[in-house]
Amino acid sequence: MKNKNINNLKESNNSTFHILPNPSTGIFKISTAEIFDKIEVTNIIGRSFNAIQINDNQYSISELPSGLYIVSLIKDGKKLGSRRLMKIE
């Protein structure tokens, strides 16, 4: 397996959205005018995780270990954009 450098992880800028707070202890909000169906959370090696939706645009990854994750907005099966999220304890 190739060694991935976190600095080489590219964010997709097709969509305008922000993750607040970032870094997060596990609860975060997505701030956007975009309409999306769901979010996708992956770690730096590409493993997908479920984020629990707490309410409108607020999600939890509290059960996941600290680390760097990629949060993507999904609409009609297509990725609208992606942002990095640092989860801390």
ZARO-350473 format. One record per atom (N, C-alpha, C): residue number from 0; residue in one letter; atom name; z, y, x. Coordinates in steps of 0.2 Angstrom, whole numbers, plus 5000, padded with zeros to 4 digits. Layout:
BEGIN
pos:NUM code:a site:CA up:Z north:Y east:X
...
//
This chain:
BEGIN
pos:0 code:m site:N up:5000 north:4994 east:5004
pos:0 code:m site:CA up:5000 north:5000 east:5000
pos:0 code:m site:C up:5000 north:5006 east:5004
pos:1 code:k site:N up:4996 north:5011 east:5002
pos:1 code:k site:CA up:4996 north:5017 east:5006
pos:1 code:k site:C up:5002 north:5021 east:5005
pos:2 code:n site:N up:5004 north:5025 east:5010
pos:2 code:n site:CA up:5009 north:5029 east:5010
pos:2 code:n site:C up:5007 north:5036 east:5006
pos:3 code:k site:N up:5010 north:5038 east:5001
pos:3 code:k site:CA up:5008 north:5044 east:4997
pos:3 code:k site:C up:5013 north:5049 east:4999
pos:4 code:n site:N up:5010 north:5055 east:5001
pos:4 code:n site:CA up:5014 north:5061 east:5003
pos:4 code:n site:C up:5014 north:5065 east:4996
pos:5 code:i site:N up:5020 north:5067 east:4994
pos:5 code:i site:CA up:5021 north:5071 east:4988
pos:5 code:i site:C up:5018 north:5077 east:4988
pos:6 code:n site:N up:5017 north:5080 east:4994
pos:6 code:n site:CA up:5013 north:5086 east:4994
pos:6 code:n site:C up:5006 north:5086 east:4992
pos:7 code:n site:N up:5003 north:5080 east:4992
pos:7 code:n site:CA up:4996 north:5078 east:4991
pos:7 code:n site:C up:4995 north:5077 east:4983
pos:8 code:l site:N up:5001 north:5077 east:4979
pos:8 code:l site:CA up:5000 north:5075 east:4972
pos:8 code:l site:C up:4997 north:5082 east:4969
pos:9 code:k site:N up:4992 north:5081 east:4966
pos:9 code:k site:CA up:4988 north:5086 east:4963
pos:9 code:k site:C up:4990 north:5087 east:4955
pos:10 code:e site:N up:4991 north:5093 east:4953
pos:10 code:e site:CA up:4992 north:5095 east:4946
pos:10 code:e site:C up:4986 north:5096 east:4943
pos:11 code:s site:N up:4985 north:5094 east:4937
pos:11 code:s site:CA up:4979 north:5096 east:4934
pos:11 code:s site:C up:4980 north:5103 east:4930
pos:12 code:n site:N up:4976 north:5107 east:4931
pos:12 code:n site:CA up:4977 north:5114 east:4928
pos:12 code:n site:C up:4972 north:5115 east:4922
pos:13 code:n site:N up:4970 north:5110 east:4919
pos:13 code:n site:CA up:4966 north:5111 east:4913
pos:13 code:n site:C up:4969 north:5114 east:4907
pos:14 code:s site:N up:4976 north:5114 east:4907
pos:14 code:s site:CA up:4980 north:5116 east:4902
pos:14 code:s site:C up:4985 north:5121 east:4905
pos:15 code:t site:N up:4987 north:5126 east:4901
pos:15 code:t site:CA up:4993 north:5130 east:4903
pos:15 code:t site:C up:4999 north:5128 east:4899
pos:16 code:f site:N up:5004 north:5125 east:4903
pos:16 code:f site:CA up:5010 north:5124 east:4901
pos:16 code:f site:C up:5015 north:5124 east:4907
pos:17 code:h site:N up:5021 north:5125 east:4905
pos:17 code:h site:CA up:5027 north:5125 east:4910
pos:17 code:h site:C up:5032 north:5120 east:4908
pos:18 code:i site:N up:5036 north:5118 east:4913
pos:18 code:i site:CA up:5042 north:5113 east:4912
pos:18 code:i site:C up:5048 north:5117 east:4914
pos:19 code:l site:N up:5053 north:5118 east:4909
pos:19 code:l site:CA up:5059 north:5121 east:4910
pos:19 code:l site:C up:5065 north:5117 east:4908
pos:20 code:p site:N up:5070 north:5117 east:4912
pos:20 code:p site:CA up:5070 north:5120 east:4919
pos:20 code:p site:C up:5067 north:5115 east:4924
pos:21 code:n site:N up:5065 north:5117 east:4929
pos:21 code:n site:CA up:5062 north:5113 east:4934
pos:21 code:n site:C up:5065 north:5115 east:4941
pos:22 code:p site:N up:5069 north:5111 east:4945
pos:22 code:p site:CA up:5071 north:5105 east:4943
pos:22 code:p site:C up:5076 north:5104 east:4937
pos:23 code:s site:N up:5076 north:5098 east:4935
pos:23 code:s site:CA up:5080 north:5096 east:4929
pos:23 code:s site:C up:5085 north:5091 east:4930
pos:24 code:t site:N up:5090 north:5091 east:4926
pos:24 code:t site:CA up:5095 north:5085 east:4926
pos:24 code:t site:C up:5093 north:5080 east:4921
pos:25 code:g site:N up:5088 north:5081 east:4918
pos:25 code:g site:CA up:5085 north:5075 east:4913
pos:25 code:g site:C up:5082 north:5078 east:4907
pos:26 code:i site:N up:5085 north:5083 east:4904
pos:26 code:i site:CA up:5083 north:5087 east:4898
pos:26 code:i site:C up:5078 north:5092 east:4900
pos:27 code:f site:N up:5072 north:5092 east:4897
pos:27 code:f site:CA up:5068 north:5098 east:4899
pos:27 code:f site:C up:5064 north:5100 east:4893
pos:28 code:k site:N up:5061 north:5106 east:4893
pos:28 code:k site:CA up:5057 north:5108 east:4888
pos:28 code:k site:C up:5050 north:5110 east:4890
pos:29 code:i site:N up:5045 north:5108 east:4886
pos:29 code:i site:CA up:5038 north:5110 east:4888
pos:29 code:i site:C up:5036 north:5116 east:4884
pos:30 code:s site:N up:5034 north:5121 east:4888
pos:30 code:s site:CA up:5032 north:5128 east:4885
pos:30 code:s site:C up:5025 north:5128 east:4885
pos:31 code:t site:N up:5021 north:5128 east:4879
pos:31 code:t site:CA up:5014 north:5129 east:4879
pos:31 code:t site:C up:5012 north:5131 east:4872
pos:32 code:a site:N up:5006 north:5134 east:4872
pos:32 code:a site:CA up:5002 north:5135 east:4866
pos:32 code:a site:C up:4998 north:5129 east:4864
pos:33 code:e site:N up:4997 north:5125 east:4868
pos:33 code:e site:CA up:4993 north:5119 east:4867
pos:33 code:e site:C up:4996 north:5114 east:4862
pos:34 code:i site:N up:4991 north:5111 east:4858
pos:34 code:i site:CA up:4993 north:5106 east:4853
pos:34 code:i site:C up:4992 north:5099 east:4857
pos:35 code:f site:N up:4997 north:5095 east:4857
pos:35 code:f site:CA up:4996 north:5089 east:4860
pos:35 code:f site:C up:5000 north:5083 east:4856
pos:36 code:d site:N up:4998 north:5077 east:4857
pos:36 code:d site:CA up:5000 north:5071 east:4853
pos:36 code:d site:C up:5006 north:5068 east:4856
pos:37 code:k site:N up:5007 north:5068 east:4863
pos:37 code:k site:CA up:5012 north:5065 east:4867
pos:37 code:k site:C up:5012 north:5067 east:4874
pos:38 code:i site:N up:5018 north:5066 east:4877
pos:38 code:i site:CA up:5018 north:5067 east:4884
pos:38 code:i site:C up:5018 north:5060 east:4888
pos:39 code:e site:N up:5016 north:5060 east:4894
pos:39 code:e site:CA up:5016 north:5054 east:4898
pos:39 code:e site:C up:5020 north:5056 east:4905
pos:40 code:v site:N up:5025 north:5052 east:4907
pos:40 code:v site:CA up:5029 north:5053 east:4912
pos:40 code:v site:C up:5027 north:5047 east:4917
pos:41 code:t site:N up:5025 north:5049 east:4923
pos:41 code:t site:CA up:5024 north:5044 east:4929
pos:41 code:t site:C up:5028 north:5046 east:4935
pos:42 code:n site:N up:5030 north:5041 east:4939
pos:42 code:n site:CA up:5033 north:5043 east:4945
pos:42 code:n site:C up:5027 north:5043 east:4951
pos:43 code:i site:N up:5029 north:5044 east:4957
pos:43 code:i site:CA up:5024 north:5046 east:4962
pos:43 code:i site:C up:5020 north:5040 east:4964
pos:44 code:i site:N up:5022 north:5034 east:4962
pos:44 code:i site:CA up:5018 north:5028 east:4963
pos:44 code:i site:C up:5014 north:5026 east:4957
pos:45 code:g site:N up:5014 north:5030 east:4952
pos:45 code:g site:CA up:5010 north:5028 east:4946
pos:45 code:g site:C up:5013 north:5024 east:4940
pos:46 code:r site:N up:5019 north:5023 east:4941
pos:46 code:r site:CA up:5023 north:5019 east:4936
pos:46 code:r site:C up:5024 north:5023 east:4930
pos:47 code:s site:N up:5023 north:5021 east:4924
pos:47 code:s site:CA up:5024 north:5025 east:4918
pos:47 code:s site:C up:5031 north:5024 east:4915
pos:48 code:f site:N up:5034 north:5029 east:4912
pos:48 code:f site:CA up:5040 north:5029 east:4909
pos:48 code:f site:C up:5040 north:5033 east:4902
pos:49 code:n site:N up:5044 north:5031 east:4898
pos:49 code:n site:CA up:5045 north:5034 east:4891
pos:49 code:n site:C up:5050 north:5040 east:4892
pos:50 code:a site:N up:5048 north:5045 east:4889
pos:50 code:a site:CA up:5052 north:5051 east:4888
pos:50 code:a site:C up:5054 north:5051 east:4881
pos:51 code:i site:N up:5061 north:5052 east:4880
pos:51 code:i site:CA up:5063 north:5052 east:4873
pos:51 code:i site:C up:5063 north:5060 east:4870
pos:52 code:q site:N up:5059 north:5060 east:4865
pos:52 code:q site:CA up:5058 north:5067 east:4862
pos:52 code:q site:C up:5065 north:5068 east:4858
pos:53 code:i site:N up:5068 north:5074 east:4860
pos:53 code:i site:CA up:5074 north:5076 east:4857
pos:53 code:i site:C up:5073 north:5081 east:4850
pos:54 code:n site:N up:5068 north:5085 east:4851
pos:54 code:n site:CA up:5066 north:5090 east:4846
pos:54 code:n site:C up:5059 north:5093 east:4848
pos:55 code:d site:N up:5057 north:5098 east:4844
pos:55 code:d site:CA up:5051 north:5101 east:4846
pos:55 code:d site:C up:5050 north:5103 east:4853
pos:56 code:n site:N up:5046 north:5100 east:4857
pos:56 code:n site:CA up:5044 north:5101 east:4864
pos:56 code:n site:C up:5050 north:5100 east:4869
pos:57 code:q site:N up:5056 north:5097 east:4867
pos:57 code:q site:CA up:5061 north:5095 east:4871
pos:57 code:q site:C up:5062 north:5088 east:4872
pos:58 code:y site:N up:5062 north:5086 east:4878
pos:58 code:y site:CA up:5062 north:5079 east:4880
pos:58 code:y site:C up:5068 north:5077 east:4885
pos:59 code:s site:N up:5069 north:5070 east:4885
pos:59 code:s site:CA up:5074 north:5068 east:4890
pos:59 code:s site:C up:5071 north:5062 east:4894
pos:60 code:i site:N up:5073 north:5063 east:4901
pos:60 code:i site:CA up:5072 north:5057 east:4905
pos:60 code:i site:C up:5078 north:5056 east:4909
pos:61 code:s site:N up:5084 north:5057 east:4906
pos:61 code:s site:CA up:5091 north:5057 east:4908
pos:61 code:s site:C up:5092 north:5050 east:4911
pos:62 code:e site:N up:5089 north:5045 east:4909
pos:62 code:e site:CA up:5091 north:5038 east:4911
pos:62 code:e site:C up:5087 north:5036 east:4917
pos:63 code:l site:N up:5082 north:5040 east:4919
pos:63 code:l site:CA up:5078 north:5039 east:4925
pos:63 code:l site:C up:5082 north:5041 east:4932
pos:64 code:p site:N up:5081 north:5038 east:4937
pos:64 code:p site:CA up:5084 north:5040 east:4943
pos:64 code:p site:C up:5081 north:5047 east:4946
pos:65 code:s site:N up:5085 north:5050 east:4950
pos:65 code:s site:CA up:5082 north:5056 east:4953
pos:65 code:s site:C up:5076 north:5055 east:4957
pos:66 code:g site:N up:5071 north:5060 east:4957
pos:66 code:g site:CA up:5065 north:5059 east:4960
pos:66 code:g site:C up:5060 north:5064 east:4957
pos:67 code:l site:N up:5054 north:5063 east:4960
pos:67 code:l site:CA up:5048 north:5067 east:4958
pos:67 code:l site:C up:5044 north:5063 east:4953
pos:68 code:y site:N up:5043 north:5067 east:4947
pos:68 code:y site:CA up:5039 north:5064 east:4942
pos:68 code:y site:C up:5033 north:5068 east:4940
pos:69 code:i site:N up:5028 north:5066 east:4937
pos:69 code:i site:CA up:5022 north:5069 east:4934
pos:69 code:i site:C up:5022 north:5069 east:4927
pos:70 code:v site:N up:5022 north:5075 east:4924
pos:70 code:v site:CA up:5022 north:5075 east:4916
pos:70 code:v site:C up:5015 north:5077 east:4914
pos:71 code:s site:N up:5012 north:5074 east:4910
pos:71 code:s site:CA up:5005 north:5075 east:4907
pos:71 code:s site:C up:5006 north:5076 east:4900
pos:72 code:l site:N up:5002 north:5081 east:4897
pos:72 code:l site:CA up:5001 north:5082 east:4890
pos:72 code:l site:C up:4995 north:5078 east:4888
pos:73 code:i site:N up:4995 north:5074 east:4883
pos:73 code:i site:CA up:4990 north:5069 east:4880
pos:73 code:i site:C up:4988 north:5072 east:4873
pos:74 code:k site:N up:4981 north:5072 east:4872
pos:74 code:k site:CA up:4979 north:5074 east:4865
pos:74 code:k site:C up:4972 north:5069 east:4864
pos:75 code:d site:N up:4972 north:5066 east:4859
pos:75 code:d site:CA up:4967 north:5061 east:4857
pos:75 code:d site:C up:4965 north:5057 east:4863
pos:76 code:g site:N up:4970 north:5054 east:4867
pos:76 code:g site:CA up:4969 north:5049 east:4872
pos:76 code:g site:C up:4967 north:5053 east:4879
pos:77 code:k site:N up:4966 north:5059 east:4879
pos:77 code:k site:CA up:4964 north:5063 east:4885
pos:77 code:k site:C up:4969 north:5067 east:4888
pos:78 code:k site:N up:4970 north:5067 east:4894
pos:78 code:k site:CA up:4975 north:5071 east:4898
pos:78 code:k site:C up:4973 north:5078 east:4898
pos:79 code:l site:N up:4977 north:5083 east:4895
pos:79 code:l site:CA up:4975 north:5090 east:4895
pos:79 code:l site:C up:4977 north:5093 east:4901
pos:80 code:g site:N up:4983 north:5091 east:4904
pos:80 code:g site:CA up:4985 north:5094 east:4910
pos:80 code:g site:C up:4991 north:5090 east:4913
pos:81 code:s site:N up:4993 north:5092 east:4919
pos:81 code:s site:CA up:4999 north:5088 east:4922
pos:81 code:s site:C up:5003 north:5093 east:4926
pos:82 code:r site:N up:5009 north:5092 east:4926
pos:82 code:r site:CA up:5014 north:5096 east:4931
pos:82 code:r site:C up:5019 north:5092 east:4934
pos:83 code:r site:N up:5021 north:5094 east:4940
pos:83 code:r site:CA up:5027 north:5090 east:4943
pos:83 code:r site:C up:5034 north:5092 east:4940
pos:84 code:l site:N up:5038 north:5087 east:4940
pos:84 code:l site:CA up:5045 north:5088 east:4938
pos:84 code:l site:C up:5050 north:5085 east:4942
pos:85 code:m site:N up:5054 north:5089 east:4945
pos:85 code:m site:CA up:5059 north:5086 east:4950
pos:85 code:m site:C up:5065 north:5084 east:4945
pos:86 code:k site:N up:5067 north:5078 east:4945
pos:86 code:k site:CA up:5074 north:5076 east:4942
pos:86 code:k site:C up:5079 north:5075 east:4947
pos:87 code:i site:N up:5085 north:5079 east:4945
pos:87 code:i site:CA up:5090 north:5079 east:4950
pos:87 code:i site:C up:5096 north:5076 east:4946
pos:88 code:e site:N up:5102 north:5074 east:4949
pos:88 code:e site:CA up:5108 north:5072 east:4946
pos:88 code:e site:C up:5112 north:5078 east:4945
//
